[in-house]
């Protein structure tokens, strides 16, 4: 990045400025760890933050020498546990004869996390929260260590459990579902024990003949009171939300009236999440899909993704919420790939790949890495807002939102331009095939890029938006999102509302 881009930024969750008067500051390594273990970010040395939040270059003394010391440090395992940087990530820049150092720290691949400093994982692991770095808790460190494993964790055979921990009626229902969607599959005629073996839901401890459940088998088909012996924080929760925080219907894994396993939860909750979605949708006794639609596929994808990507050792459990106009699915555990990579699609790294294989056998999820493509296609088809994803930390959690195209679509339709207005502006309006209830202000959009037009439609639809909304809408990183927002600000199409990390944007009145 050049200074004209950096100078528009402010210190925050992904930017840290340090004066570095006495050389490479010790706190650089803490920030390096924090950025690597969170979302990545930029460290600027030789730069100060002004009272109004803007950045100014103070300059470095002996910049080349400082640069060498930084490289020596980042390659020293006693300083940091992993060097994630390439030559293009670290560069000296100059403004008005003053030199500064820019260090762009990427989000660390899960195999390298936790990235820690001082050779001490327990006390030297940091994450970023707002404008500061904080020590990770033991639970956060253990979760990152689990995710770093190259082996699929849900395939482990549990030698403290027998097959009596599994609800065999649930296994029978799974086989019936599989037979309905894959009538010619050779596994349909297997005994239940042989089917569990093929699914990798059960296995044998070396030297034993007795079958025992794997972690995936226990989660998928186990009784809740058995599952919590292995996963003390295990909890599944579905709520149909009414007004405010009140709910009208609820299914929880620990109420004792059903098994409490993942498959039975999916069987009960999927019809509830899909109920009322436009166009008929029916599920037979075996949950075979009938008269499927893009939106049903999107809801199914969001729900199953929450179940197979969850860290069941983590806190707060899997929560699926059905609102009148949207579905929200939250799961414990952070993303195993960067958020912008997940939004772009084509790459998958399931935390529980054995569970994903099982759901794939009953056509409950699409091929790996295509989930957000399915959700975006459904949003376009239903004239609904684009799906959203948010990752939070402490405890680690991911929430995916799918808008259903009912009330949300009607609201967007009311704000849509007419066919003639869209034609005059050169804009392919997604709702221009119907006469509007009220016209948007006529504006000549021929000078706007496709990305800028898309963001303007979001602004008109939502009223206001944040830069993160642009990242999700365009499936891009923060750099591209900032560039699009900056271009719209320069054209005075939008105006900022608030300041700092909470800045939001609205359609300009000028």
C-alpha positions as CSV (number, residue, x, y, z in Angstrom):
1,X,0.0,0.0,0.0
2,X,1.1,3.6,-0.7
3,X,0.7,6.3,1.9
4,X,-2.3,7.9,0.2
5,X,-4.2,4.7,1.0
6,X,-2.7,4.1,4.4
7,X,-3.2,7.7,5.4
8,X,-7.0,7.3,5.0
9,X,-7.0,4.5,7.6
10,X,-7.4,4.8,11.4
11,X,-6.0,2.7,14.2
12,X,-8.3,-0.1,14.9
13,X,-8.8,-3.9,14.7
14,X,-6.5,-4.3,11.7
15,X,-4.1,-1.3,12.0
16,X,-1.5,-0.4,14.6
17,X,0.9,2.6,14.4
18,X,4.0,2.8,16.5
19,X,6.7,5.5,16.6
20,X,9.6,3.1,17.0
21,X,12.0,5.8,18.2
22,X,14.4,3.3,19.9
23,X,14.4,0.6,17.3
24,X,11.9,-2.3,16.8
25,X,9.5,-2.0,19.8
26,X,8.9,-5.1,21.9
27,X,5.2,-4.6,21.5
28,X,5.5,-5.2,17.7
29,X,5.8,-8.9,18.4
30,X,2.6,-8.9,20.5
31,X,0.7,-7.1,17.8
32,X,2.2,-9.5,15.2
33,X,0.8,-12.5,17.2
34,X,-2.5,-10.7,17.7
35,X,-3.0,-10.0,14.0
36,X,-1.9,-13.5,13.0
37,X,-4.3,-15.2,15.4
38,X,-7.3,-12.9,14.5
39,X,-7.9,-11.4,11.0
40,X,-4.5,-10.1,10.0
41,X,-3.6,-6.4,9.9
42,X,-1.0,-3.7,9.1
43,X,1.7,-2.5,11.5
44,X,3.2,0.9,10.8
45,X,6.5,1.9,12.3
46,X,7.7,5.5,12.4
47,X,4.1,6.7,12.4
48,X,2.1,8.5,15.1
49,X,-1.6,8.8,15.7
50,X,-2.9,12.4,15.9
51,X,-5.5,13.5,18.4
52,X,-8.2,13.3,15.7
53,X,-7.3,9.7,14.9
54,X,-5.4,10.5,11.7
55,X,-1.9,9.1,11.1
56,X,1.2,11.1,10.4
57,X,4.7,10.0,9.5
58,X,7.2,10.9,12.1
59,X,10.1,9.1,10.4
60,X,12.6,6.4,11.3
61,X,16.3,6.8,12.2
62,X,18.4,4.2,10.5
63,X,15.4,2.7,8.6
64,X,17.5,0.1,6.8
65,X,19.1,-1.1,10.0
66,X,15.7,-1.3,11.7
67,X,14.3,-3.2,8.7
68,X,17.1,-5.8,9.1
69,X,16.5,-6.1,12.9
70,X,12.8,-6.7,12.2
71,X,13.6,-9.5,9.7
72,X,16.1,-11.0,12.2
73,X,13.4,-11.0,14.9
74,X,10.6,-12.5,12.8
75,X,12.9,-15.3,11.7
76,X,14.0,-16.0,15.4
77,X,11.8,-18.7,17.0
78,X,12.6,-17.2,20.4
79,X,10.8,-14.0,19.3
80,X,7.8,-15.5,17.4
81,X,6.8,-19.1,16.7
82,X,6.2,-18.7,13.0
83,X,7.3,-16.3,10.2
84,X,4.2,-15.7,8.0
85,X,5.7,-12.9,6.0
86,X,7.1,-12.7,2.4
87,X,9.3,-9.8,1.1
88,X,6.2,-8.2,-0.4
89,X,4.6,-7.9,3.0
90,X,7.3,-5.7,4.5
91,X,8.3,-2.4,2.8
92,X,9.8,1.0,3.5
93,X,7.9,4.0,2.4
94,X,8.6,7.7,2.3
95,X,6.4,10.8,2.8
96,X,7.9,14.3,2.6
97,X,11.4,12.9,3.1
98,X,10.4,10.9,6.2
99,X,10.7,7.1,6.1
100,X,8.2,4.6,7.6
101,X,8.0,0.8,7.6
102,X,4.8,-1.0,6.7
103,X,4.3,-4.6,7.8
104,X,1.2,-6.5,6.5
105,X,0.6,-9.4,8.7
106,X,-1.7,-12.1,7.2
107,X,-4.1,-14.3,9.2
108,X,-2.1,-17.4,10.0
109,X,-3.2,-20.7,8.5
110,X,-4.7,-22.9,11.2
111,X,-1.7,-25.2,11.0
112,X,0.5,-22.4,12.4
113,X,-1.9,-21.2,15.1
114,X,-1.5,-20.2,17.8
115,X,1.3,-17.8,16.8
116,X,3.0,-16.8,20.0
117,X,5.9,-14.7,21.2
118,X,8.8,-15.2,23.6
119,X,8.9,-19.0,23.2
120,X,5.9,-19.2,25.7
121,X,2.7,-20.4,24.2
122,X,0.7,-20.1,27.4
123,X,1.7,-16.4,28.1
124,X,2.8,-15.2,24.7
125,X,-0.4,-15.9,22.6
126,X,-2.4,-12.8,21.7
127,X,-5.5,-11.8,19.7
128,X,-6.8,-8.4,18.6
129,X,-9.9,-6.8,20.1
130,X,-10.8,-3.3,19.0
131,X,-7.6,-1.2,19.1
132,X,-5.6,-3.4,21.5
133,X,-3.9,-6.8,21.9
134,X,-5.0,-9.1,24.6
135,X,-3.7,-12.4,26.1
136,X,-5.6,-15.4,24.9
137,X,-7.3,-17.5,27.5
138,X,-6.3,-21.2,28.0
139,X,-9.6,-22.2,26.2
140,X,-8.7,-20.1,23.2
141,X,-5.2,-21.6,23.0
142,X,-6.5,-25.1,23.3
143,X,-9.1,-24.5,20.6
144,X,-6.3,-23.3,18.2
145,X,-4.1,-26.3,19.0
146,X,-7.0,-28.6,18.2
147,X,-7.6,-26.9,14.9
148,X,-3.9,-27.2,14.0
149,X,-4.1,-31.0,14.0
150,X,-3.6,-32.5,10.5
151,X,-5.9,-35.4,11.4
152,X,-9.8,-35.3,11.2
153,X,-10.7,-35.0,14.9
154,X,-14.2,-36.4,14.5
155,X,-12.8,-39.8,13.2
156,X,-11.2,-40.8,16.5
157,X,-12.6,-44.0,18.0
158,X,-13.7,-43.5,21.6
159,X,-12.5,-46.4,23.7
160,X,-14.6,-45.3,26.8
161,X,-17.9,-45.8,24.9
162,X,-19.8,-48.8,23.5
163,X,-22.4,-48.9,20.8
164,X,-25.1,-48.7,23.5
165,X,-24.2,-45.0,23.6
166,X,-25.9,-44.7,20.1
167,X,-29.6,-44.5,19.4
168,X,-30.1,-47.3,16.8
169,X,-33.5,-46.0,15.9
170,X,-31.7,-42.8,14.8
171,X,-29.3,-44.9,12.7
172,X,-32.3,-46.7,11.1
173,X,-33.9,-43.3,10.2
174,X,-30.6,-42.2,8.7
175,X,-30.5,-45.4,6.5
176,X,-34.1,-44.8,5.4
177,X,-33.3,-41.3,4.4
178,X,-30.3,-42.4,2.5
179,X,-32.3,-45.2,0.8
180,X,-34.9,-42.6,-0.3
181,X,-32.3,-40.2,-1.9
182,X,-29.9,-43.0,-3.1
183,X,-32.1,-46.0,-3.8
184,X,-29.4,-48.0,-5.6
185,X,-26.6,-47.4,-3.1
186,X,-24.9,-50.7,-1.9
187,X,-24.8,-49.6,1.7
188,X,-28.6,-49.6,2.0
189,X,-28.6,-53.4,2.5
190,X,-25.9,-53.5,5.2
191,X,-26.5,-54.3,8.8
192,X,-26.6,-51.4,11.2
193,X,-23.1,-52.2,12.5
194,X,-21.6,-52.6,9.0
195,X,-23.3,-49.3,8.0
196,X,-21.7,-47.6,11.0
197,X,-18.4,-48.9,10.0
198,X,-18.8,-47.7,6.4
199,X,-19.9,-44.3,7.7
200,X,-16.8,-44.2,10.0
201,X,-19.4,-43.7,12.8
202,X,-17.9,-46.7,14.6
203,X,-14.5,-48.4,14.6
204,X,-12.3,-50.8,16.6
205,X,-9.6,-49.9,19.1
206,X,-6.4,-51.8,18.1
207,X,-6.5,-55.3,19.7
208,X,-10.2,-55.4,20.3
209,X,-13.1,-56.9,18.4
210,X,-15.8,-54.9,19.9
211,X,-17.1,-51.9,17.9
212,X,-17.0,-48.5,19.5
213,X,-18.4,-45.2,18.3
214,X,-16.2,-42.5,16.8
215,X,-16.6,-38.9,17.8
216,X,-18.6,-38.3,14.7
217,X,-20.8,-41.4,15.4
218,X,-21.4,-40.2,18.9
219,X,-22.4,-36.7,17.8
220,X,-24.6,-37.8,14.9
221,X,-26.5,-40.7,16.5
222,X,-25.7,-40.6,20.3
223,X,-27.9,-39.9,23.3
224,X,-27.4,-36.5,24.7
225,X,-26.5,-37.7,28.1
226,X,-23.7,-39.8,26.5
227,X,-22.5,-37.1,24.2
228,X,-21.9,-34.7,27.1
229,X,-19.5,-37.2,28.7
230,X,-17.1,-36.5,25.7
231,X,-18.3,-32.9,24.9
232,X,-19.3,-31.2,28.2
233,X,-20.4,-28.0,26.5
234,X,-22.5,-29.8,23.8
235,X,-25.9,-28.1,23.2
236,X,-28.2,-27.8,20.3
237,X,-30.9,-25.1,20.2
238,X,-33.6,-24.1,17.7
239,X,-36.0,-21.2,18.3
240,X,-38.7,-19.7,16.2
241,X,-38.6,-16.0,17.1
242,X,-41.6,-13.8,17.6
243,X,-41.6,-10.2,18.6
244,X,-38.5,-8.9,20.4
245,X,-36.7,-11.7,22.2
246,X,-39.7,-14.0,22.7
247,X,-39.8,-17.3,20.9
248,X,-42.9,-19.3,19.8
249,X,-41.3,-22.7,19.2
250,X,-38.2,-24.4,20.6
251,X,-36.2,-27.6,20.2
252,X,-33.2,-28.3,22.5
253,X,-31.0,-31.3,22.8
254,X,-31.2,-31.7,26.6
255,X,-35.0,-31.9,27.2
256,X,-35.0,-35.7,27.4
257,X,-37.9,-36.3,25.0
258,X,-35.7,-37.3,22.1
259,X,-32.2,-38.6,21.6
260,X,-30.5,-35.2,21.5
261,X,-28.1,-36.3,18.6
262,X,-27.3,-34.2,15.6
263,X,-29.2,-36.2,13.0
264,X,-32.4,-36.2,15.0
265,X,-32.0,-32.5,15.6
266,X,-31.5,-31.9,11.9
267,X,-34.6,-34.0,11.1
268,X,-36.8,-32.0,13.5
269,X,-35.4,-28.5,12.8
270,X,-34.9,-28.4,9.0
271,X,-38.7,-28.5,8.2
272,X,-39.2,-25.7,10.8
273,X,-36.4,-23.5,9.3
274,X,-37.8,-24.0,5.8
275,X,-41.5,-23.6,6.7
276,X,-43.1,-20.7,4.9
277,X,-40.4,-20.1,2.3
278,X,-41.9,-19.0,-0.9
279,X,-43.1,-21.8,-3.3
280,X,-44.2,-25.2,-1.9
281,X,-41.7,-27.3,-0.1
282,X,-42.5,-30.8,1.2
283,X,-40.6,-33.4,3.0
284,X,-41.6,-37.0,2.8
285,X,-41.3,-39.4,5.8
286,X,-37.7,-39.9,5.0
287,X,-37.0,-36.2,4.5
288,X,-36.5,-36.7,0.8
289,X,-36.6,-33.3,-0.9
290,X,-39.7,-32.6,-3.0
291,X,-40.3,-29.5,-5.1
292,X,-37.0,-28.0,-3.9
293,X,-36.0,-24.4,-4.5
294,X,-32.8,-22.3,-4.4
295,X,-33.9,-20.8,-1.0
296,X,-34.5,-24.2,0.5
297,X,-31.1,-25.3,-0.6
298,X,-29.6,-22.1,1.0
299,X,-31.3,-22.7,4.3
300,X,-30.3,-26.3,4.3
301,X,-26.7,-25.4,3.5
302,X,-26.5,-22.8,6.2
303,X,-27.9,-25.2,8.8
304,X,-25.7,-28.1,7.9
305,X,-22.6,-26.0,7.7
306,X,-23.2,-24.8,11.2
307,X,-23.5,-28.4,12.4
308,X,-20.4,-29.8,10.6
309,X,-18.1,-26.8,11.2
310,X,-18.9,-26.5,15.0
311,X,-16.3,-27.0,17.6
312,X,-18.4,-29.1,20.0
313,X,-15.8,-28.6,22.8
314,X,-16.5,-24.9,22.5
315,X,-19.0,-22.9,24.5
316,X,-22.6,-21.8,23.7
317,X,-23.5,-24.7,21.3
318,X,-25.1,-24.6,17.9
319,X,-28.1,-22.1,17.8
320,X,-30.5,-22.0,14.8
321,X,-32.9,-19.0,14.9
322,X,-35.9,-18.6,12.5
323,X,-37.1,-15.1,12.1
324,X,-40.0,-14.0,9.8
325,X,-37.6,-12.8,7.1
326,X,-34.3,-14.6,7.9
327,X,-32.5,-17.6,9.3
328,X,-29.5,-17.3,11.6
329,X,-27.2,-20.2,12.4
330,X,-24.4,-19.8,14.9
331,X,-21.8,-22.4,15.9
332,X,-19.0,-22.5,18.4
333,X,-15.5,-22.4,16.9
334,X,-13.7,-19.8,14.7
335,X,-13.2,-20.1,11.0
336,X,-10.5,-22.5,9.8
337,X,-10.0,-20.4,6.6
338,X,-10.1,-16.6,6.3
339,X,-13.5,-15.0,6.1
340,X,-13.0,-13.5,2.6
341,X,-11.8,-16.9,1.3
342,X,-15.0,-18.5,2.7
343,X,-17.2,-15.9,1.2
344,X,-15.5,-16.3,-2.2
345,X,-16.3,-20.0,-2.2
346,X,-14.4,-23.0,-3.7
347,X,-12.4,-23.8,-0.6
348,X,-13.6,-25.8,2.4
349,X,-11.9,-27.0,5.6
350,X,-14.6,-28.7,7.6
351,X,-13.8,-29.1,11.3
352,X,-15.8,-32.4,11.3
353,X,-15.3,-33.9,7.8
354,X,-16.8,-37.3,8.9
355,X,-20.1,-35.5,9.8
356,X,-19.9,-33.7,6.4
357,X,-19.6,-37.0,4.6
358,X,-22.6,-38.4,6.4
359,X,-24.8,-35.4,5.5
360,X,-23.5,-35.6,1.9
361,X,-24.8,-39.1,1.6
362,X,-28.3,-37.9,2.3
363,X,-28.0,-34.9,0.0
364,X,-28.2,-32.5,2.9
365,X,-25.3,-30.3,1.7
366,X,-23.6,-29.3,-1.5
367,X,-20.1,-30.1,-2.5
368,X,-17.3,-28.7,-0.3
369,X,-16.7,-25.0,-0.7
370,X,-19.9,-24.1,-2.6
371,X,-22.0,-23.1,0.4
372,X,-22.0,-19.4,-0.1
373,X,-22.4,-19.7,-3.8
374,X,-25.7,-21.6,-3.1
375,X,-26.8,-18.9,-0.6
376,X,-26.0,-16.0,-3.0
377,X,-27.8,-17.7,-5.9
378,X,-30.8,-18.1,-3.6
379,X,-30.7,-14.4,-2.6
380,X,-30.6,-13.4,-6.3
381,X,-33.5,-15.8,-7.1
382,X,-35.6,-14.5,-4.2
383,X,-34.7,-10.9,-4.6
384,X,-33.4,-10.9,-1.0
385,X,-30.3,-9.3,0.6
386,X,-27.1,-11.2,0.2
387,X,-26.2,-13.8,3.0
388,X,-23.9,-12.6,5.7
389,X,-21.2,-14.2,7.9
390,X,-19.6,-12.9,11.0
391,X,-16.7,-14.3,13.1
392,X,-16.3,-13.2,16.7
393,X,-13.7,-14.2,19.4
394,X,-13.7,-14.9,23.1
395,X,-15.5,-17.3,22.8
396,X,-14.9,-18.1,19.2
397,X,-18.1,-18.2,17.2
398,X,-19.4,-17.9,13.6
399,X,-22.9,-16.7,12.7
400,X,-24.3,-17.1,9.2
401,X,-27.5,-15.2,8.2
402,X,-29.7,-16.1,5.2
403,X,-32.4,-13.7,4.2
404,X,-35.5,-15.5,3.0
405,X,-36.9,-13.0,0.4
406,X,-40.3,-12.4,2.1
407,X,-40.5,-9.2,4.1
408,X,-37.0,-8.3,3.1
409,X,-37.6,-8.8,-0.6
410,X,-40.8,-6.7,-0.4
411,X,-39.0,-3.9,1.3
412,X,-36.2,-3.9,-1.4
413,X,-38.9,-4.0,-4.1
414,X,-40.6,-0.9,-2.7
415,X,-37.3,1.0,-3.0
416,X,-36.4,-0.3,-6.5
417,X,-36.2,1.9,-9.5
418,X,-38.6,1.6,-12.4
419,X,-37.7,-0.1,-15.6
420,X,-37.4,3.3,-17.4
421,X,-35.3,4.8,-14.6
422,X,-33.0,1.8,-14.6
423,X,-32.7,2.0,-18.4
424,X,-31.9,5.7,-18.3
425,X,-29.2,5.1,-15.7
426,X,-27.6,2.1,-17.5
427,X,-28.2,0.0,-14.3
428,X,-29.4,-3.6,-14.5
429,X,-31.8,-3.2,-11.6
430,X,-32.6,-6.5,-9.9
431,X,-36.2,-5.4,-9.2
432,X,-36.8,-3.3,-12.3
433,X,-39.1,-5.9,-13.9
434,X,-42.0,-4.7,-11.7
435,X,-43.4,-1.2,-11.4
436,X,-42.2,0.4,-8.2
437,X,-44.4,1.5,-5.3
438,X,-42.2,4.6,-5.1
439,X,-39.3,5.7,-7.2
440,X,-35.8,6.1,-6.0
441,X,-34.2,9.5,-6.7
442,X,-33.3,9.7,-10.4
443,X,-29.5,9.5,-10.6
444,X,-27.2,9.0,-13.6
445,X,-25.2,5.9,-12.6
446,X,-23.3,5.5,-15.9
447,X,-20.1,6.6,-14.2
448,X,-20.3,4.0,-11.5
449,X,-18.6,0.5,-11.6
450,X,-20.7,-2.6,-11.2
451,X,-19.4,-3.0,-7.6
452,X,-20.3,0.6,-6.8
453,X,-23.8,0.2,-8.2
454,X,-24.2,-3.0,-6.1
455,X,-23.2,-1.1,-2.9
456,X,-25.6,1.7,-3.7
457,X,-28.5,-0.7,-4.0
458,X,-27.5,-2.1,-0.6
459,X,-27.4,1.4,0.8
460,X,-30.8,2.2,-0.5
461,X,-32.2,-1.1,0.7
462,X,-30.7,-1.1,4.2
463,X,-30.6,2.7,4.9
464,X,-27.0,2.5,6.2
465,X,-24.1,0.0,6.0
466,X,-20.6,-0.6,7.3
467,X,-17.4,-1.5,5.4
468,X,-17.7,-5.1,6.6
469,X,-21.1,-5.3,4.9
470,X,-19.3,-4.4,1.6
471,X,-16.8,-7.2,2.1
472,X,-19.6,-9.7,2.5
473,X,-21.7,-8.3,-0.3
474,X,-18.8,-8.3,-2.8
475,X,-17.0,-11.4,-1.4
476,X,-13.8,-9.4,-1.2
477,X,-11.2,-8.4,1.3
478,X,-10.9,-5.2,3.3
479,X,-8.6,-3.5,0.8
480,X,-11.1,-3.8,-2.1
481,X,-14.0,-2.9,0.1
482,X,-12.2,0.3,1.3
483,X,-11.4,1.2,-2.3
484,X,-15.1,0.9,-3.4
485,X,-16.3,2.9,-0.4
486,X,-13.6,5.5,-1.0
487,X,-14.7,5.8,-4.6
488,X,-18.3,6.4,-3.6
489,X,-17.3,8.9,-1.0
490,X,-15.2,10.8,-3.6
491,X,-18.2,10.9,-6.0
492,X,-20.3,12.1,-3.0
493,X,-22.8,9.3,-3.6
494,X,-22.6,8.3,0.0
495,X,-21.7,10.1,3.3
496,X,-20.1,8.9,6.5
497,X,-22.1,8.6,9.7
498,X,-20.2,8.4,12.9
499,X,-16.4,8.0,13.1
500,X,-13.6,5.6,13.9
501,X,-14.3,1.8,13.9
502,X,-18.1,2.4,14.2
503,X,-18.3,4.5,11.0
504,X,-21.3,3.7,8.9
505,X,-22.4,5.1,5.5
506,X,-25.7,6.4,4.1
507,X,-26.9,7.7,0.7
508,X,-25.7,11.3,0.3
509,X,-28.3,14.0,0.3
510,X,-26.1,16.3,-1.7
